[in-house]
Amino acid sequence: MTELWEQGCPIASPDDRERLVNMGLRRWHSFHRRHPRIRQPSHEARIRDLVRGLIEAVEPEPGLVGRLVKDYECVAEAIAAAAAPPRQP
């Protein structure tokens, strides 16, 4: 997250970093509980779900995120990398 902030990602702000990480990890680990019918979710599906959760938790108007969605995707990837075992090619 620090690296993302230094690269200019406004979502990875030090002010909200702990909250984002905590929320993101909860969302990542609760995927199967919230989506019990998806037995083998793709990494991309889990990232999309995480991005949606981060946006809903942070943005007062989630529908107005626009181009910031790319920044949320970067944050989601960083959280997923910390939470998940390495993916197999």
C-alpha positions as CSV (number, residue, x, y, z in Angstrom):
1,M,0.0,0.0,0.0
2,T,2.9,2.4,0.8
3,E,4.3,1.7,-2.7
4,L,0.9,2.4,-4.3
5,W,0.7,5.7,-2.4
6,E,4.1,6.7,-3.5
7,Q,3.2,5.8,-7.1
8,G,0.3,8.2,-6.9
9,C,-2.7,6.0,-6.0
10,P,-5.1,8.2,-4.1
11,I,-7.0,5.3,-2.6
12,A,-3.9,4.0,-0.7
13,S,-3.8,7.1,1.5
14,P,-2.0,6.6,4.8
15,D,-5.0,8.1,6.5
16,D,-7.4,5.3,5.4
17,R,-4.8,2.5,4.9
18,E,-5.6,0.5,8.0
19,R,-9.3,0.7,7.5
20,L,-8.9,-0.4,3.8
21,V,-6.7,-3.3,4.6
22,N,-9.0,-4.6,7.4
23,M,-12.1,-4.2,5.3
24,G,-10.4,-5.8,2.3
25,L,-9.1,-8.8,4.2
26,R,-12.5,-9.4,5.7
27,R,-14.1,-9.1,2.3
28,W,-11.5,-11.4,0.7
29,H,-11.9,-14.1,3.4
30,S,-15.7,-14.0,3.4
31,F,-16.0,-14.5,-0.4
32,H,-17.1,-18.2,-0.1
33,R,-19.7,-17.4,2.6
34,R,-21.2,-14.6,0.5
35,H,-21.0,-16.6,-2.7
36,P,-21.6,-20.3,-1.7
37,R,-22.7,-21.4,-5.2
38,I,-19.3,-20.4,-6.7
39,R,-17.1,-23.4,-5.9
40,Q,-14.0,-22.5,-7.9
41,P,-14.0,-18.7,-8.2
42,S,-11.4,-17.2,-10.5
43,H,-8.9,-14.8,-9.1
44,E,-10.4,-12.1,-11.3
45,A,-13.9,-12.8,-9.9
46,R,-12.6,-12.4,-6.4
47,I,-10.8,-9.2,-7.3
48,R,-14.0,-7.8,-8.8
49,D,-15.8,-8.6,-5.6
50,L,-13.1,-7.0,-3.5
51,V,-13.1,-3.9,-5.7
52,R,-16.9,-3.6,-5.3
53,G,-16.6,-4.0,-1.5
54,L,-13.9,-1.4,-1.2
55,I,-15.9,1.1,-3.3
56,E,-19.0,0.5,-1.3
57,A,-17.1,0.9,2.0
58,V,-15.2,4.1,1.0
59,E,-17.3,6.1,-1.5
60,P,-20.3,8.1,-0.5
61,E,-21.6,7.7,-4.1
62,P,-20.3,4.4,-5.4
63,G,-21.9,4.9,-8.8
64,L,-19.7,7.9,-9.4
65,V,-16.3,6.3,-9.0
66,G,-15.4,6.5,-12.7
67,R,-11.7,6.2,-13.5
68,L,-10.8,5.8,-9.8
69,V,-11.9,2.2,-10.3
70,K,-8.4,1.4,-11.6
71,D,-6.9,2.7,-8.4
72,Y,-9.3,0.5,-6.4
73,E,-8.2,-2.5,-8.6
74,C,-4.6,-1.8,-7.7
75,V,-5.5,-1.7,-4.0
76,A,-7.5,-4.9,-4.3
77,E,-4.6,-6.7,-6.0
78,A,-2.3,-5.6,-3.2
79,I,-4.7,-6.9,-0.6
80,A,-5.3,-10.1,-2.4
81,A,-1.5,-10.7,-2.8
82,A,-1.2,-10.3,1.0
83,A,-4.2,-12.5,1.8
84,A,-3.9,-15.3,-0.7
85,P,-1.3,-18.0,-1.4
86,P,0.6,-17.4,-4.7
87,R,-1.5,-18.3,-7.8
88,Q,-0.4,-21.3,-9.9
89,P,0.2,-20.4,-13.6
